[in-house]
Amino acid sequence: MASAFSHAFIAIALGQTYTGARMPWRFWWLSAVCAVVPDVDVVGFAFGLRYGDMLGHRGLTHSLAFALLLALLVVWFAFHEVRRLSRGWWMLVAYFFVVTASHGVLDALTNGGLGVAFFAPFSATRYFFPWRPVEVSPIGIAPFISQRGLEVIMSEIVWLWLPAIALVVCAWSYRKLTGRGGERAH
């Protein structure tokens, strides 16, 4: 998996490209949470679930179906001021879907683990991308505070953070050149 830091960082970068409007704090907080929450599945290890099980690590909670369900729930419960089922409501659903799904995408770019069950619960097949430049992050905090953790962070800075920063700069530049963005939303 990519580290929780990078999942949250990518979510915030996606939020910066989603809109130039000033968004409420809950938008940013929920962006980070949605990007990190698929790793809740590691709790299954304590209950005897195996890595490769449907409810195991990188299984159901890393799927596109889970991303859609979580996006629907987040927008339904956290954005009451947006008229339900309106274009703006669906745009938020699409955004939170992408943010949540980004977790599996980043994990499929790592060089370790068993792959990601993108199509769970309909298929247990796990996938990696053909190009996997990101060092897989250790599970847990203690193993992360080591030389291995430093290697992971350096890999993520190069392959995830710098491209995300470049994307945000491009979005900001586009908005500045076109005069879009800056208003407060929601």
Sequence and secondary structure as in RCSB ss.txt:
>XXXX:A:sequence
MASAFSHAFIAIALGQTYTGARMPWRFWWLSAVCAVVPDVDVVGFAFGLRYGDMLGHRGLTHSLAFALLLALLVV
WFAFHEVRRLSRGWWMLVAYFFVVTASHGVLDALTNGGLGVAFFAPFSATRYFFPWRPVEVSPIGIAPFISQRGL
EVIMSEIVWLWLPAIALVVCAWSYRKLTGRGGERAH
>XXXX:A:secstr
   HHHHHHHHHHHHHHH SSB  HHHHHHHHHHHHGGGGGGGGGGGT  TTSTTSTTSGGGSHHHHHHHHHHHH
HHH TTS TTSHHHHHHHHHHHHHHHHHHHHHTTBSSSS B TTTTT    B  S   B    SSSGGGSSHHHH
HHHHHHIIIIIHHHHHHHHHHHHHHHHHT   SB  
